[in-house]
Amino acid sequence: MENREALKPYLLAFPGPLRDRLVAAVLSGEKVSTTGLLAEYEAEAEELPPVGERSALIDSAGREVAVLEVTEVRVLPLGEVDLRHALEEGEGYTSVAEWRAGHERFWHGEEMREALGDPEFTVDDTTMVVAERFRVVERSAAPSDAKAPGAAGRPGAGPAQAGGPEGGGAATAGGSVPDGAAPAAAGRPEGGGSPDPAEEVLDVVDEQDRVVGRAPRAEVYARGLRHRCVFVLARDGEGRVFVHRRTPGKLVFPSLHDMFVGGVVGAGESYDDAALREAEEELGVSGLPAPTPLFGFLYEDGGDPARSWWSRVYEVRCTLPVRPQAEEVAWHAFLDDAELAARLDEWEWVPDGLEAYRLLLEHRAR
């Protein structure tokens, strides 16, 4: 991050272990939102950050580790913060109640009360907060020696950003947030277990799903060659669906949500074998039952070049503890069908997964 004008510091919480956990969560893509007190801005006589503003993310040593860009700013009563925002803070909260309890512990702490100059400060449903979303636009190749002025926490964002002193970096196992892995499904270059996915050889198929050739995955994507993919809907022992958000560094569909795990079918591999292999790889488990095949369809995205893949949709019950693949998944949780339905219009979804889910609902309604 050299050869640019100095940016204002973006400070998460107070210096120490909490800030370091939050910085790590931002850099991993787990944390894309934060919440601060409007009173912090008022105490510092600071204006709210405009959408598009860029700041330098600072660690506990005062080093610039990344550049963040604000993508959304909302001012609202604490009692109106929704589940989406709580989940996107990337600390493993599974409900607004958990999220709020963590924030209240922080906001009612001695350091925050001292920063606000109010030893009796407390919050309630009417307390105005600043809900902010951001994205990482640049990372430091190595920790910078540039030090940030002050370090008590960025008003409106810093002290509250991770939601409380117990906020952990990743979406942790336990509750309804088990660990998980991201999909390689339906033409997504990063998926699968190959050391170099771009070199993985795939079957090229025609409009009738007949094999007409083979090519490396990179060539398949570059030329828009039709290939094969699997989509596996994974449910836990309570029947909830494994849902996740892809990491920002993905080459295809970065930072979008998906309700399937899966991936491309290798050359000479059957759909059924690919479904089991991909589900186990991406959930980080072994010993899954064979996924149940439901139906097939041809997906076409109409891009340039147009991408097309024959797809088989499966379902599997996973009662094993799943483990995350941090390079693939920024956030994950098991959601019941009603909650998943409520998120379809609120979250951004991978287009092929969304189409597969729409067809799945139609399939079940027959």
C-alpha positions as CSV (number, residue, x, y, z in Angstrom):
1,M,0.0,0.0,0.0
2,E,2.6,2.4,-1.1
3,N,2.6,5.5,-3.4
4,R,-0.8,6.7,-2.3
5,E,-2.2,9.4,-0.1
6,A,-2.4,8.6,3.6
7,L,-5.9,7.2,4.6
8,K,-7.7,7.8,7.8
9,P,-7.3,4.9,10.2
10,Y,-10.0,2.3,10.6
11,L,-9.8,1.0,14.2
12,L,-11.6,-2.0,15.4
13,A,-12.2,-2.1,19.2
14,F,-9.3,-1.1,21.5
15,P,-5.8,-2.4,20.9
16,G,-5.3,-5.9,22.1
17,P,-6.5,-9.5,21.5
18,L,-10.0,-8.4,20.5
19,R,-8.8,-6.0,17.8
20,D,-6.4,-8.6,16.5
21,R,-9.2,-11.2,16.2
22,L,-11.4,-8.7,14.4
23,V,-8.6,-7.7,12.0
24,A,-8.0,-11.4,11.2
25,A,-11.8,-11.9,10.6
26,V,-11.8,-9.0,8.2
27,L,-8.8,-10.2,6.3
28,S,-10.3,-13.7,6.0
29,G,-13.5,-12.4,4.7
30,E,-15.6,-13.6,7.6
31,K,-16.3,-10.1,8.8
32,V,-18.0,-7.6,6.4
33,S,-20.1,-5.5,8.7
34,T,-19.7,-3.6,12.0
35,T,-21.8,-1.7,14.5
36,G,-20.9,1.4,16.4
37,L,-22.6,3.9,18.7
38,L,-23.8,7.1,17.2
39,A,-22.7,8.6,20.5
40,E,-19.1,7.8,19.6
41,Y,-19.3,10.0,16.5
42,E,-20.9,12.8,18.5
43,A,-18.3,12.6,21.3
44,E,-15.5,12.9,18.7
45,A,-17.5,15.5,16.5
46,E,-16.9,13.2,13.6
47,E,-19.1,12.9,10.5
48,L,-20.5,9.5,9.4
49,P,-18.4,7.8,6.7
50,P,-19.9,8.2,3.3
51,V,-20.4,5.2,1.0
52,G,-17.2,4.7,-1.0
53,E,-14.9,6.1,1.6
54,R,-11.7,4.2,2.0
55,S,-9.7,3.8,5.2
56,A,-6.6,2.0,6.4
57,L,-7.4,-1.0,8.6
58,I,-5.1,-0.9,11.6
59,D,-3.9,-3.7,13.8
60,S,-3.0,-3.6,17.5
61,A,0.6,-2.6,16.7
62,G,-0.6,0.4,14.7
63,R,0.3,-1.1,11.3
64,E,-1.8,-0.7,8.2
65,V,-2.8,-4.2,7.1
66,A,-5.5,-3.4,4.5
67,V,-7.6,-0.8,2.8
68,L,-11.4,-1.0,3.4
69,E,-14.2,0.6,1.4
70,V,-17.5,1.5,3.0
71,T,-20.4,0.0,1.0
72,E,-23.4,0.8,3.2
73,V,-24.1,3.0,6.2
74,R,-27.4,2.9,8.2
75,V,-28.3,4.8,11.4
76,L,-31.1,3.0,13.3
77,P,-32.2,2.2,16.8
78,L,-30.4,-0.7,18.5
79,G,-33.6,-2.7,18.7
80,E,-34.0,-2.7,14.9
81,V,-30.7,-4.4,14.1
82,D,-31.5,-7.5,12.0
83,L,-30.1,-11.0,11.8
84,R,-28.4,-10.5,8.5
85,H,-26.3,-7.7,10.0
86,A,-25.5,-9.8,13.1
87,L,-24.4,-12.8,11.0
88,E,-22.2,-10.6,8.7
89,E,-20.2,-9.4,11.7
90,G,-18.4,-12.7,11.3
91,E,-18.2,-13.7,15.0
92,G,-20.2,-16.8,15.1
93,Y,-23.4,-15.2,16.4
94,T,-26.5,-17.3,15.5
95,S,-29.2,-14.8,16.7
96,V,-29.7,-11.1,17.2
97,A,-29.9,-11.8,21.0
98,E,-26.4,-13.3,21.1
99,W,-25.1,-10.5,19.0
100,R,-26.6,-7.9,21.2
101,A,-25.4,-9.5,24.4
102,G,-21.8,-9.4,23.1
103,H,-22.1,-5.8,22.1
104,E,-23.6,-4.7,25.4
105,R,-20.8,-6.3,27.3
106,F,-18.4,-4.2,25.3
107,W,-20.4,-1.0,25.3
108,H,-20.9,-1.2,29.1
109,G,-17.2,-1.9,29.7
110,E,-14.9,0.5,31.5
111,E,-12.9,1.5,28.4
112,M,-16.0,2.5,26.4
113,R,-17.6,4.4,29.3
114,E,-14.3,6.2,29.7
115,A,-14.0,7.0,26.0
116,L,-17.6,8.4,26.1
117,G,-17.0,10.3,29.3
118,D,-20.0,8.7,31.0
119,P,-19.2,6.2,33.8
120,E,-22.9,5.1,33.9
121,F,-23.4,4.7,30.1
122,T,-25.9,2.0,29.1
123,V,-27.8,1.1,25.9
124,D,-31.4,0.1,25.3
125,D,-33.7,-0.5,22.3
126,T,-33.8,3.2,21.5
127,T,-30.0,3.8,21.5
128,M,-29.0,4.9,18.0
129,V,-26.3,2.9,16.3
130,V,-24.4,3.0,13.1
131,A,-24.6,-0.2,11.1
132,E,-21.8,-0.3,8.5
133,R,-20.8,-2.7,5.7
134,F,-17.5,-2.7,4.0
135,R,-15.2,-4.7,1.7
136,V,-11.5,-5.2,1.5
137,V,-10.0,-3.6,-1.6
138,E,-6.3,-3.9,-0.9
139,R,-4.1,-5.9,1.4
140,S,-0.7,-5.1,2.7
141,A,1.9,-7.5,1.3
142,A,3.8,-7.2,4.6
143,P,2.9,-5.3,7.8
144,S,3.5,-1.6,7.3
145,D,5.6,0.4,9.8
146,A,3.2,3.3,9.4
147,K,1.6,4.0,12.7
148,A,-1.9,5.2,13.2
149,P,-2.6,8.2,15.4
150,G,-4.4,7.4,18.6
151,A,-5.8,3.9,19.0
152,A,-8.8,4.0,21.2
153,G,-11.2,2.9,18.4
154,R,-12.8,4.5,15.4
155,P,-15.9,6.5,16.4
156,G,-19.0,4.8,15.3
157,A,-17.2,1.7,14.1
158,G,-14.1,0.9,16.0
159,P,-15.1,0.0,19.6
160,A,-18.2,-1.9,18.7
161,Q,-17.1,-3.5,15.5
162,A,-16.8,-7.0,16.5
163,G,-19.7,-7.0,18.8
164,G,-18.0,-7.5,22.1
165,P,-14.9,-8.7,23.9
166,E,-15.8,-12.3,23.6
167,G,-16.3,-12.1,19.9
168,G,-14.3,-14.8,18.2
169,G,-12.8,-14.5,14.8
170,A,-14.5,-17.3,12.8
171,A,-18.0,-18.6,12.7
172,T,-17.4,-21.2,15.3
173,A,-18.8,-24.6,15.7
174,G,-21.6,-24.9,18.2
175,G,-25.2,-23.7,18.2
176,S,-26.4,-23.5,14.6
177,V,-23.1,-22.4,13.1
178,P,-21.0,-25.5,12.4
179,D,-17.9,-25.3,10.4
180,G,-18.1,-25.8,6.6
181,A,-16.5,-25.4,3.3
182,A,-17.4,-23.5,0.1
183,P,-18.7,-25.0,-3.1
184,A,-16.8,-25.6,-6.3
185,A,-20.2,-26.2,-7.9
186,A,-21.3,-25.4,-11.4
187,G,-18.3,-24.0,-13.1
188,R,-16.6,-22.3,-10.1
189,P,-12.9,-22.5,-10.7
190,E,-11.7,-22.7,-7.1
191,G,-13.6,-25.8,-5.9
192,G,-12.6,-29.3,-5.6
193,G,-9.6,-30.9,-4.0
194,S,-7.1,-30.7,-6.8
195,P,-3.8,-28.9,-6.0
196,D,-4.3,-26.8,-9.1
197,P,-8.0,-26.8,-10.1
198,A,-7.2,-25.0,-13.3
199,E,-5.4,-28.1,-14.6
200,E,-8.1,-30.5,-13.6
201,V,-9.4,-32.3,-16.7
202,L,-13.1,-32.3,-17.3
203,D,-15.4,-34.1,-19.8
204,V,-16.9,-31.7,-22.4
205,V,-20.5,-32.6,-23.2
206,D,-23.1,-31.7,-25.8
207,E,-26.7,-30.5,-25.4
208,Q,-27.7,-34.2,-24.8
209,D,-25.1,-34.6,-22.0
210,R,-23.0,-36.9,-24.2
211,V,-19.2,-36.7,-23.9
212,V,-17.6,-35.1,-26.9
213,G,-14.2,-34.4,-25.6
214,R,-12.0,-33.4,-22.7
215,A,-10.2,-30.2,-21.7
216,P,-8.5,-28.7,-18.6
217,R,-10.8,-26.7,-16.4
218,A,-9.2,-23.4,-17.2
219,E,-9.8,-24.0,-20.9
220,V,-13.4,-25.1,-20.3
221,Y,-14.1,-21.8,-18.4
222,A,-12.2,-19.6,-20.9
223,R,-14.0,-21.0,-23.9
224,G,-17.4,-21.5,-22.3
225,L,-17.4,-25.3,-23.0
226,R,-20.3,-27.3,-21.6
227,H,-19.4,-29.6,-18.8
228,R,-20.9,-31.4,-15.8
229,C,-21.5,-30.3,-12.2
230,V,-23.3,-31.5,-9.1
231,F,-25.3,-29.6,-6.5
232,V,-25.7,-31.2,-3.0
233,L,-28.2,-29.8,-0.5
234,A,-26.7,-30.8,2.9
235,R,-29.0,-31.0,5.9
236,D,-27.9,-31.5,9.5
237,G,-29.6,-33.9,12.0
238,E,-32.3,-31.3,12.6
239,G,-33.1,-30.9,8.9
240,R,-31.5,-27.5,8.6
241,V,-29.7,-26.6,5.3
242,F,-26.0,-25.8,5.2
243,V,-25.7,-22.2,3.8
244,H,-22.5,-20.3,3.3
245,R,-20.9,-17.2,1.8
246,R,-18.0,-17.5,-0.5
247,T,-14.7,-15.7,0.3
248,P,-14.0,-12.4,-1.5
249,G,-11.0,-13.9,-3.3
250,K,-13.0,-16.4,-5.3
251,L,-12.6,-15.9,-9.1
252,V,-16.2,-16.7,-9.8
253,F,-19.2,-15.5,-7.7
254,P,-17.0,-13.9,-4.9
255,S,-18.7,-13.0,-1.6
256,L,-22.1,-14.5,-2.7
257,H,-24.2,-16.9,-0.7
258,D,-25.0,-20.5,-1.7
259,M,-27.3,-23.2,-0.3
260,F,-25.5,-26.0,-2.0
261,V,-22.1,-27.7,-1.8
262,G,-20.8,-29.4,-4.9
263,G,-18.5,-29.0,-7.8
264,V,-17.5,-30.0,-11.3
265,V,-17.5,-33.7,-12.3
266,G,-14.0,-34.9,-13.3
267,A,-13.2,-36.6,-16.6
268,G,-14.6,-40.2,-16.5
269,E,-16.2,-39.6,-13.1
270,S,-19.9,-40.4,-12.5
271,Y,-22.3,-37.8,-11.2
272,D,-23.0,-39.9,-8.1
273,D,-19.3,-40.4,-7.3
274,A,-18.7,-36.6,-7.8
275,A,-21.6,-35.7,-5.5
276,L,-20.2,-37.8,-2.6
277,R,-16.6,-36.7,-3.2
278,E,-17.5,-33.0,-3.3
279,A,-19.8,-33.1,-0.4
280,E,-17.2,-34.8,1.9
281,E,-14.4,-32.5,0.7
282,E,-16.3,-29.3,1.1
283,L,-18.0,-30.1,4.4
284,G,-14.7,-31.4,5.7
285,V,-16.1,-34.8,6.7
286,S,-15.7,-38.5,5.8
287,G,-18.2,-41.3,6.0
288,L,-21.2,-39.5,4.6
289,P,-24.0,-41.6,3.2
290,A,-24.4,-41.5,-0.6
291,P,-26.3,-38.4,-1.6
292,T,-29.7,-39.1,-2.9
293,P,-30.2,-38.0,-6.6
294,L,-33.2,-35.8,-7.2
295,F,-33.2,-34.5,-10.8
296,G,-31.0,-33.0,-13.5
297,F,-31.1,-29.8,-15.6
298,L,-29.0,-27.8,-18.0
299,Y,-27.9,-24.5,-16.6
300,E,-27.0,-21.7,-19.0
301,D,-25.9,-18.2,-17.8
302,G,-25.9,-16.3,-21.0
303,G,-22.6,-14.6,-20.3
304,D,-19.8,-13.8,-22.6
305,P,-18.6,-16.4,-23.2
306,A,-21.8,-18.1,-22.3
307,R,-21.2,-20.7,-19.6
308,S,-23.3,-23.9,-19.6
309,W,-23.2,-27.1,-17.5
310,W,-25.3,-30.1,-17.1
311,S,-26.2,-30.4,-13.5
312,R,-27.5,-33.1,-11.1
313,V,-29.1,-32.0,-7.8
314,Y,-28.8,-34.2,-4.7
315,E,-29.6,-34.2,-1.0
316,V,-27.6,-35.6,1.9
317,R,-28.1,-35.8,5.7
318,C,-24.9,-34.8,7.5
319,T,-24.9,-35.6,11.2
320,L,-21.1,-35.2,11.5
321,P,-19.4,-32.1,12.8
322,V,-18.3,-30.2,9.7
323,R,-15.0,-28.3,9.4
324,P,-14.3,-25.1,7.6
325,Q,-12.0,-24.5,4.7
326,A,-11.1,-20.9,5.4
327,E,-9.9,-20.3,1.9
328,E,-13.3,-21.2,0.5
329,V,-15.9,-20.0,3.1
330,A,-16.2,-16.6,4.7
331,W,-19.3,-17.5,6.8
332,H,-21.5,-20.5,7.2
333,A,-24.5,-21.7,9.2
334,F,-27.4,-24.2,9.1
335,L,-30.7,-22.5,8.5
336,D,-34.2,-24.0,8.6
337,D,-36.3,-23.9,5.5
338,A,-38.3,-20.9,6.7
339,E,-35.3,-18.8,7.5
340,L,-33.6,-19.8,4.2
341,A,-36.7,-18.7,2.3
342,A,-36.7,-15.4,4.2
343,R,-33.1,-14.7,3.1
344,L,-33.6,-15.4,-0.6
345,D,-34.6,-11.8,-1.3
346,E,-32.3,-10.3,1.3
347,W,-28.9,-11.8,0.4
348,E,-27.0,-12.0,-2.9
349,W,-26.8,-15.6,-4.1
350,V,-24.8,-17.5,-6.7
351,P,-27.0,-17.6,-9.8
352,D,-26.6,-21.2,-10.6
353,G,-27.3,-22.3,-7.0
354,L,-30.4,-20.0,-6.9
355,E,-31.7,-21.6,-10.1
356,A,-31.0,-25.1,-8.7
357,Y,-32.9,-24.3,-5.5
358,R,-35.9,-22.8,-7.5
359,L,-36.1,-26.0,-9.5
360,L,-35.8,-28.1,-6.3
361,L,-38.8,-26.3,-4.8
362,E,-40.8,-27.0,-8.0
363,H,-39.6,-30.6,-7.9
364,R,-40.9,-31.0,-4.3
365,A,-44.2,-29.4,-5.1
366,R,-45.1,-31.9,-7.7
